[in-house]
């Protein structure tokens, strides 16, 4: 039961992060530096492992 809850939470966190990134990209255009994308992805992975 606990692992199922963690999987749901992880999936929700990943979808939320992707949605936030999509909204941000739509608002600012495609001039987001690649370093920011890498940092956001790294932070998302770290949060998912907590």
C-alpha distance matrix in Angstrom:
0.0 3.8 5.5 5.2 6.4 8.8 10.0 10.8 12.5 14.3 15.5 16.6 18.4 20.1 21.3 22.5 24.4 25.9 27.0 28.6 30.4 31.7 33.0 34.6 36.2 37.5 39.0 40.7 41.5 40.9 42.6 39.4 40.2 38.1 37.4 35.6 33.3 32.6 31.9 29.6 27.7 27.6 26.3 23.6 22.4 22.7 20.7 17.8 17.8 17.6
3.8 0.0 3.8 5.4 5.1 6.3 8.7 9.9 10.5 12.2 14.2 15.3 16.3 18.3 19.9 20.9 22.3 24.3 25.6 26.7 28.4 30.1 31.4 32.7 34.4 36.0 37.3 38.7 39.7 39.1 40.5 37.2 37.7 35.7 34.8 32.9 30.9 30.1 29.1 26.9 25.1 24.7 23.3 20.8 19.6 19.5 17.5 14.9 14.6 14.1
5.5 3.8 0.0 3.8 5.4 4.9 6.1 8.6 9.7 10.2 12.1 14.0 15.0 16.2 18.1 19.6 20.7 22.3 24.0 25.4 26.7 28.3 30.0 31.2 32.5 34.3 35.9 37.1 37.8 36.9 38.4 35.1 35.5 33.3 32.5 30.9 28.7 27.6 27.0 24.9 22.8 22.5 21.6 18.9 17.3 17.6 16.1 13.0 12.7 13.1
5.2 5.4 3.8 0.0 3.8 5.4 5.0 6.2 8.6 9.8 10.5 12.2 14.1 15.3 16.5 18.1 19.8 21.1 22.4 24.1 25.7 26.8 28.4 30.1 31.4 32.8 34.5 36.0 36.6 36.0 37.8 34.7 35.5 33.3 33.0 31.1 28.7 28.1 27.7 25.2 23.1 23.4 22.5 19.4 18.3 19.2 17.2 14.0 14.7 15.2
6.4 5.1 5.4 3.8 0.0 3.8 5.4 5.1 6.1 8.5 9.9 10.4 12.1 14.2 15.3 16.2 18.1 19.9 20.8 22.2 24.2 25.5 26.7 28.3 30.0 31.3 32.7 34.4 35.3 34.9 36.6 33.4 34.3 32.5 31.9 29.7 27.6 27.3 26.4 23.8 22.2 22.5 20.9 17.9 17.4 17.9 15.4 12.7 13.7 13.5
8.8 6.3 4.9 5.4 3.8 0.0 3.8 5.4 5.0 5.9 8.5 9.7 10.3 12.1 14.0 15.0 16.2 18.1 19.6 20.7 22.3 24.0 25.5 26.6 28.2 29.9 31.3 32.6 33.5 32.8 34.2 30.9 31.5 29.6 28.8 26.8 24.8 24.1 23.2 20.8 19.1 19.0 17.6 14.8 13.9 14.3 12.1 9.2 10.0 10.0
10.0 8.7 6.1 5.0 5.4 3.8 0.0 3.8 5.4 5.0 6.1 8.5 9.8 10.5 12.2 14.0 15.2 16.4 18.1 19.8 21.0 22.4 24.2 25.6 26.7 28.4 30.2 31.4 32.0 31.1 32.9 29.8 30.5 28.3 28.0 26.1 23.6 23.1 22.8 20.3 18.1 18.6 17.8 14.5 13.5 14.9 13.0 9.6 10.9 12.1
10.8 9.9 8.6 6.2 5.1 5.4 3.8 0.0 3.8 5.4 5.1 6.1 8.5 9.9 10.5 12.0 14.1 15.3 16.3 18.1 19.9 20.9 22.3 24.1 25.5 26.7 28.4 30.1 30.8 30.4 32.3 29.3 30.5 28.7 28.6 26.3 23.9 23.9 23.5 20.5 18.8 19.9 18.6 15.1 15.1 16.5 14.0 11.0 13.2 13.9
12.5 10.5 9.7 8.6 6.1 5.0 5.4 3.8 0.0 3.8 5.5 5.0 6.1 8.6 9.9 10.3 12.1 14.2 15.1 16.2 18.2 19.8 20.9 22.2 24.1 25.5 26.8 28.3 29.4 29.1 30.6 27.5 28.6 27.0 26.4 24.0 22.0 22.0 21.1 18.1 16.9 17.6 15.8 12.6 13.0 13.8 10.9 8.5 11.0 11.0
14.3 12.2 10.2 9.8 8.5 5.9 5.0 5.4 3.8 0.0 3.8 5.4 5.1 6.1 8.6 9.8 10.5 12.3 14.1 15.2 16.4 18.3 19.9 21.0 22.4 24.2 25.7 26.9 27.6 26.9 28.4 25.2 25.9 24.0 23.5 21.5 19.2 18.9 18.3 15.5 13.8 14.5 13.2 9.8 9.7 11.1 8.9 5.8 8.6 9.7
15.5 14.2 12.1 10.5 9.9 8.5 6.1 5.1 5.5 3.8 0.0 3.8 5.4 5.1 6.1 8.5 9.8 10.6 12.1 14.1 15.3 16.4 18.3 19.8 20.9 22.4 24.3 25.7 26.1 25.5 27.4 24.5 25.7 23.8 23.9 21.8 19.1 19.3 19.3 16.2 14.3 15.9 15.1 11.3 11.6 13.8 11.8 8.9 11.9 13.4
16.6 15.3 14.0 12.2 10.4 9.7 8.5 6.1 5.0 5.4 3.8 0.0 3.8 5.5 5.2 6.0 8.5 9.9 10.4 12.1 14.1 15.2 16.3 18.1 19.7 20.9 22.4 24.2 25.0 24.9 26.8 24.0 25.5 24.1 24.2 21.5 19.2 20.0 19.5 16.0 15.0 16.8 15.2 11.6 12.9 14.7 12.0 10.0 13.5 14.1
18.4 16.3 15.0 14.1 12.1 10.3 9.8 8.5 6.1 5.1 5.4 3.8 0.0 3.8 5.5 5.1 6.1 8.6 9.8 10.5 12.2 14.2 15.3 16.3 18.2 19.9 21.1 22.4 23.5 23.2 24.6 21.5 22.7 21.4 21.0 18.4 16.3 16.9 16.0 12.7 11.9 13.4 11.5 8.1 9.8 11.4 8.5 7.3 11.0 11.5
20.1 18.3 16.2 15.3 14.2 12.1 10.5 9.9 8.6 6.1 5.1 5.5 3.8 0.0 3.8 5.4 5.1 6.2 8.6 9.9 10.6 12.2 14.3 15.3 16.3 18.2 20.0 21.0 21.6 20.9 22.5 19.5 20.6 19.0 19.0 16.7 14.1 14.7 14.6 11.3 9.7 11.9 11.0 7.3 8.7 11.4 9.6 7.9 11.5 13.2
21.3 19.9 18.1 16.5 15.3 14.0 12.2 10.5 9.9 8.6 6.1 5.2 5.5 3.8 0.0 3.8 5.4 5.1 6.0 8.5 9.8 10.4 12.2 14.1 15.1 16.3 18.3 19.9 20.3 20.1 22.2 19.6 21.4 20.1 20.7 18.1 15.4 16.8 16.9 13.3 12.3 15.0 14.1 10.5 12.4 15.0 13.0 11.5 15.2 16.6
22.5 20.9 19.6 18.1 16.2 15.0 14.0 12.0 10.3 9.8 8.5 6.0 5.1 5.4 3.8 0.0 3.8 5.5 5.1 6.1 8.5 9.8 10.5 12.1 14.1 15.2 16.5 18.3 19.4 19.6 21.4 18.6 20.6 19.9 20.1 17.0 15.0 16.7 16.1 12.3 12.4 14.9 13.2 10.1 12.8 14.8 12.2 11.8 15.6 16.2
24.4 22.3 20.7 19.8 18.1 16.2 15.2 14.1 12.1 10.5 9.8 8.5 6.1 5.1 5.4 3.8 0.0 3.8 5.5 5.1 6.2 8.6 10.0 10.5 12.1 14.2 15.4 16.4 17.5 17.2 18.6 15.6 17.2 16.3 16.4 13.4 11.3 12.9 12.3 8.6 8.7 11.5 10.0 7.2 10.3 12.4 10.6 10.7 14.3 15.3
25.9 24.3 22.3 21.1 19.9 18.1 16.4 15.3 14.2 12.3 10.6 9.9 8.6 6.2 5.1 5.5 3.8 0.0 3.8 5.4 5.0 6.1 8.6 9.8 10.3 12.1 14.2 15.3 15.6 15.1 17.1 14.5 16.4 15.4 16.3 13.7 10.9 13.0 13.4 9.9 9.4 12.9 12.4 9.6 12.1 14.9 13.6 13.1 16.7 18.2
27.0 25.6 24.0 22.4 20.8 19.6 18.1 16.3 15.1 14.1 12.1 10.4 9.8 8.6 6.0 5.1 5.5 3.8 0.0 3.8 5.4 5.0 6.2 8.5 9.8 10.5 12.3 14.2 14.9 15.3 17.6 15.4 18.0 17.6 18.7 15.7 13.4 16.0 16.2 12.5 12.8 16.1 15.1 12.5 15.3 17.8 16.0 15.7 19.4 20.5
28.6 26.7 25.4 24.1 22.2 20.7 19.8 18.1 16.2 15.2 14.1 12.1 10.5 9.9 8.5 6.1 5.1 5.4 3.8 0.0 3.8 5.4 5.2 6.1 8.5 9.9 10.6 12.2 13.7 14.4 16.0 13.5 16.0 16.2 16.8 13.3 11.9 14.7 14.2 10.5 11.9 15.0 13.4 11.6 15.0 16.9 15.0 15.7 19.3 19.9
30.4 28.4 26.7 25.7 24.2 22.3 21.0 19.9 18.2 16.4 15.3 14.1 12.2 10.6 9.8 8.5 6.2 5.0 5.4 3.8 0.0 3.8 5.5 5.0 6.0 8.5 9.9 10.5 11.3 11.2 12.8 10.3 12.7 12.7 13.7 10.5 8.6 11.8 11.9 8.6 9.9 13.3 12.6 11.1 14.3 16.5 15.5 16.1 19.5 20.7
31.7 30.1 28.3 26.8 25.5 24.0 22.4 20.9 19.8 18.3 16.4 15.2 14.2 12.2 10.4 9.8 8.6 6.1 5.0 5.4 3.8 0.0 3.8 5.4 5.0 6.1 8.6 10.0 10.0 10.4 13.0 11.4 14.4 14.5 16.3 13.4 11.3 14.6 15.4 12.2 13.0 16.6 16.3 14.4 17.3 19.8 18.8 18.9 22.4 23.7
33.0 31.4 30.0 28.4 26.7 25.5 24.2 22.3 20.9 19.9 18.3 16.3 15.3 14.3 12.2 10.5 10.0 8.6 6.2 5.2 5.5 3.8 0.0 3.8 5.4 5.1 6.2 8.7 9.8 11.5 13.6 12.3 15.7 16.5 18.0 14.7 13.5 16.9 17.0 13.9 15.4 18.8 17.8 16.2 19.5 21.6 20.0 20.6 24.2 25.0
34.6 32.7 31.2 30.1 28.3 26.6 25.6 24.1 22.2 21.0 19.8 18.1 16.3 15.3 14.1 12.1 10.5 9.8 8.5 6.1 5.0 5.4 3.8 0.0 3.8 5.4 5.2 6.2 8.1 9.6 10.8 9.1 12.5 13.9 15.0 11.7 11.1 14.7 14.6 11.9 14.1 17.2 16.2 15.4 18.8 20.6 19.5 20.6 23.9 24.7
36.2 34.4 32.5 31.4 30.0 28.2 26.7 25.5 24.1 22.4 20.9 19.7 18.2 16.3 15.1 14.1 12.1 10.3 9.8 8.5 6.0 5.0 5.4 3.8 0.0 3.8 5.4 5.3 5.3 6.1 8.3 7.3 10.9 12.1 14.2 11.5 10.4 14.1 14.9 12.7 14.2 17.6 17.5 16.6 19.6 21.8 21.2 22.0 25.2 26.5
37.5 36.0 34.3 32.8 31.3 29.9 28.4 26.7 25.5 24.2 22.4 20.9 19.9 18.2 16.3 15.2 14.2 12.1 10.5 9.9 8.5 6.1 5.1 5.4 3.8 0.0 3.8 5.7 5.5 7.8 10.4 10.6 14.3 15.7 17.9 15.2 14.1 17.9 18.6 16.2 17.7 21.1 20.8 19.6 22.7 25.0 24.0 24.6 28.0 29.1
39.0 37.3 35.9 34.5 32.7 31.3 30.2 28.4 26.8 25.7 24.3 22.4 21.1 20.0 18.3 16.5 15.4 14.2 12.3 10.6 9.9 8.6 6.2 5.2 5.4 3.8 0.0 3.8 5.9 9.1 10.5 10.7 14.4 16.6 18.2 15.3 15.1 18.9 19.0 16.7 18.9 22.0 21.2 20.6 23.9 25.7 24.6 25.7 29.1 29.8
40.7 38.7 37.1 36.0 34.4 32.6 31.4 30.1 28.3 26.9 25.7 24.2 22.4 21.0 19.9 18.3 16.4 15.3 14.2 12.2 10.5 10.0 8.7 6.2 5.3 5.7 3.8 0.0 3.8 6.6 7.0 7.6 11.2 13.8 15.6 13.0 13.3 17.1 17.3 15.7 18.1 21.0 20.6 20.5 23.6 25.3 24.7 26.1 29.2 30.0
41.5 39.7 37.8 36.6 35.3 33.5 32.0 30.8 29.4 27.6 26.1 25.0 23.5 21.6 20.3 19.4 17.5 15.6 14.9 13.7 11.3 10.0 9.8 8.1 5.3 5.5 5.9 3.8 0.0 3.8 5.7 7.5 11.1 13.2 15.7 13.8 13.5 17.1 18.2 16.8 18.5 21.6 21.8 21.5 24.3 26.4 26.1 27.1 30.1 31.4
40.9 39.1 36.9 36.0 34.9 32.8 31.1 30.4 29.1 26.9 25.5 24.9 23.2 20.9 20.1 19.6 17.2 15.1 15.3 14.4 11.2 10.4 11.5 9.6 6.1 7.8 9.1 6.6 3.8 0.0 3.8 5.5 8.6 10.2 13.2 12.0 11.2 14.6 16.3 15.3 16.6 19.7 20.5 20.2 22.6 24.9 25.2 26.0 28.7 30.4
42.6 40.5 38.4 37.8 36.6 34.2 32.9 32.3 30.6 28.4 27.4 26.8 24.6 22.5 22.2 21.4 18.6 17.1 17.6 16.0 12.8 13.0 13.6 10.8 8.3 10.4 10.5 7.0 5.7 3.8 0.0 3.8 6.2 8.9 11.5 10.6 11.0 14.1 15.4 15.2 16.9 19.5 20.3 20.7 23.1 25.0 25.5 26.7 29.3 30.7
39.4 37.2 35.1 34.7 33.4 30.9 29.8 29.3 27.5 25.2 24.5 24.0 21.5 19.5 19.6 18.6 15.6 14.5 15.4 13.5 10.3 11.4 12.3 9.1 7.3 10.6 10.7 7.6 7.5 5.5 3.8 0.0 3.8 6.4 8.4 6.9 7.4 10.7 11.7 11.4 13.4 15.8 16.5 17.1 19.5 21.2 21.8 23.2 25.6 27.0
40.2 37.7 35.5 35.5 34.3 31.5 30.5 30.5 28.6 25.9 25.7 25.5 22.7 20.6 21.4 20.6 17.2 16.4 18.0 16.0 12.7 14.4 15.7 12.5 10.9 14.3 14.4 11.2 11.1 8.6 6.2 3.8 0.0 3.8 5.3 5.5 6.9 9.0 10.2 11.2 12.9 14.7 15.8 17.1 19.0 20.5 21.6 23.2 25.1 26.7
38.1 35.7 33.3 33.3 32.5 29.6 28.3 28.7 27.0 24.0 23.8 24.1 21.4 19.0 20.1 19.9 16.3 15.4 17.6 16.2 12.7 14.5 16.5 13.9 12.1 15.7 16.6 13.8 13.2 10.2 8.9 6.4 3.8 0.0 3.8 5.4 5.1 6.2 8.6 9.9 10.6 12.3 14.2 15.3 16.6 18.4 20.0 21.2 22.9 24.8
37.4 34.8 32.5 33.0 31.9 28.8 28.0 28.6 26.4 23.5 23.9 24.2 21.0 19.0 20.7 20.1 16.4 16.3 18.7 16.8 13.7 16.3 18.0 15.0 14.2 17.9 18.2 15.6 15.7 13.2 11.5 8.4 5.3 3.8 0.0 3.8 5.4 5.1 6.1 8.6 9.9 10.4 12.2 14.1 15.4 16.4 18.2 19.9 21.3 22.9
35.6 32.9 30.9 31.1 29.7 26.8 26.1 26.3 24.0 21.5 21.8 21.5 18.4 16.7 18.1 17.0 13.4 13.7 15.7 13.3 10.5 13.4 14.7 11.7 11.5 15.2 15.3 13.0 13.8 12.0 10.6 6.9 5.5 5.4 3.8 0.0 3.8 5.4 5.0 6.0 8.5 9.8 10.4 12.1 14.2 15.2 16.3 18.2 20.0 21.3
33.3 30.9 28.7 28.7 27.6 24.8 23.6 23.9 22.0 19.2 19.1 19.2 16.3 14.1 15.4 15.0 11.3 10.9 13.4 11.9 8.6 11.3 13.5 11.1 10.4 14.1 15.1 13.3 13.5 11.2 11.0 7.4 6.9 5.1 5.4 3.8 0.0 3.8 5.4 5.1 6.1 8.5 9.9 10.5 12.3 14.3 15.3 16.5 18.6 20.4
32.6 30.1 27.6 28.1 27.3 24.1 23.1 23.9 22.0 18.9 19.3 20.0 16.9 14.7 16.8 16.7 12.9 13.0 16.0 14.7 11.8 14.6 16.9 14.7 14.1 17.9 18.9 17.1 17.1 14.6 14.1 10.7 9.0 6.2 5.1 5.4 3.8 0.0 3.8 5.5 5.1 6.1 8.6 9.8 10.6 12.3 14.2 15.4 16.8 18.8
31.9 29.1 27.0 27.7 26.4 23.2 22.8 23.5 21.1 18.3 19.3 19.5 16.0 14.6 16.9 16.1 12.3 13.4 16.2 14.2 11.9 15.4 17.0 14.6 14.9 18.6 19.0 17.3 18.2 16.3 15.4 11.7 10.2 8.6 6.1 5.0 5.4 3.8 0.0 3.8 5.4 5.1 6.1 8.5 9.9 10.5 12.2 14.2 15.5 16.9
29.6 26.9 24.9 25.2 23.8 20.8 20.3 20.5 18.1 15.5 16.2 16.0 12.7 11.3 13.3 12.3 8.6 9.9 12.5 10.5 8.6 12.2 13.9 11.9 12.7 16.2 16.7 15.7 16.8 15.3 15.2 11.4 11.2 9.9 8.6 6.0 5.1 5.5 3.8 0.0 3.8 5.5 5.2 6.1 8.7 9.9 10.5 12.2 14.4 15.7
27.7 25.1 22.8 23.1 22.2 19.1 18.1 18.8 16.9 13.8 14.3 15.0 11.9 9.7 12.3 12.4 8.7 9.4 12.8 11.9 9.9 13.0 15.4 14.1 14.2 17.7 18.9 18.1 18.5 16.6 16.9 13.4 12.9 10.6 9.9 8.5 6.1 5.1 5.4 3.8 0.0 3.8 5.5 5.0 6.2 8.7 9.9 10.6 12.5 14.7
27.6 24.7 22.5 23.4 22.5 19.0 18.6 19.9 17.6 14.5 15.9 16.8 13.4 11.9 15.0 14.9 11.5 12.9 16.1 15.0 13.3 16.6 18.8 17.2 17.6 21.1 22.0 21.0 21.6 19.7 19.5 15.8 14.7 12.3 10.4 9.8 8.5 6.1 5.1 5.5 3.8 0.0 3.8 5.4 5.2 6.3 8.7 10.0 10.8 12.8
26.3 23.3 21.6 22.5 20.9 17.6 17.8 18.6 15.8 13.2 15.1 15.2 11.5 11.0 14.1 13.2 10.0 12.4 15.1 13.4 12.6 16.3 17.8 16.2 17.5 20.8 21.2 20.6 21.8 20.5 20.3 16.5 15.8 14.2 12.2 10.4 9.9 8.6 6.1 5.2 5.5 3.8 0.0 3.8 5.4 5.1 6.1 8.6 10.0 10.9
23.6 20.8 18.9 19.4 17.9 14.8 14.5 15.1 12.6 9.8 11.3 11.6 8.1 7.3 10.5 10.1 7.2 9.6 12.5 11.6 11.1 14.4 16.2 15.4 16.6 19.6 20.6 20.5 21.5 20.2 20.7 17.1 17.1 15.3 14.1 12.1 10.5 9.8 8.5 6.1 5.0 5.4 3.8 0.0 3.8 5.5 5.2 6.2 8.7 10.2
22.4 19.6 17.3 18.3 17.4 13.9 13.5 15.1 13.0 9.7 11.6 12.9 9.8 8.7 12.4 12.8 10.3 12.1 15.3 15.0 14.3 17.3 19.5 18.8 19.6 22.7 23.9 23.6 24.3 22.6 23.1 19.5 19.0 16.6 15.4 14.2 12.3 10.6 9.9 8.7 6.2 5.2 5.4 3.8 0.0 3.8 5.5 5.1 6.4 9.0
22.7 19.5 17.6 19.2 17.9 14.3 14.9 16.5 13.8 11.1 13.8 14.7 11.4 11.4 15.0 14.8 12.4 14.9 17.8 16.9 16.5 19.8 21.6 20.6 21.8 25.0 25.7 25.3 26.4 24.9 25.0 21.2 20.5 18.4 16.4 15.2 14.3 12.3 10.5 9.9 8.7 6.3 5.1 5.5 3.8 0.0 3.8 5.4 5.2 6.7
20.7 17.5 16.1 17.2 15.4 12.1 13.0 14.0 10.9 8.9 11.8 12.0 8.5 9.6 13.0 12.2 10.6 13.6 16.0 15.0 15.5 18.8 20.0 19.5 21.2 24.0 24.6 24.7 26.1 25.2 25.5 21.8 21.6 20.0 18.2 16.3 15.3 14.2 12.2 10.5 9.9 8.7 6.1 5.2 5.5 3.8 0.0 3.8 5.4 5.3
17.8 14.9 13.0 14.0 12.7 9.2 9.6 11.0 8.5 5.8 8.9 10.0 7.3 7.9 11.5 11.8 10.7 13.1 15.7 15.7 16.1 18.9 20.6 20.6 22.0 24.6 25.7 26.1 27.1 26.0 26.7 23.2 23.2 21.2 19.9 18.2 16.5 15.4 14.2 12.2 10.6 10.0 8.6 6.2 5.1 5.4 3.8 0.0 3.8 5.5
17.8 14.6 12.7 14.7 13.7 10.0 10.9 13.2 11.0 8.6 11.9 13.5 11.0 11.5 15.2 15.6 14.3 16.7 19.4 19.3 19.5 22.4 24.2 23.9 25.2 28.0 29.1 29.2 30.1 28.7 29.3 25.6 25.1 22.9 21.3 20.0 18.6 16.8 15.5 14.4 12.5 10.8 10.0 8.7 6.4 5.2 5.4 3.8 0.0 3.8
17.6 14.1 13.1 15.2 13.5 10.0 12.1 13.9 11.0 9.7 13.4 14.1 11.5 13.2 16.6 16.2 15.3 18.2 20.5 19.9 20.7 23.7 25.0 24.7 26.5 29.1 29.8 30.0 31.4 30.4 30.7 27.0 26.7 24.8 22.9 21.3 20.4 18.8 16.9 15.7 14.7 12.8 10.9 10.2 9.0 6.7 5.3 5.5 3.8 0.0
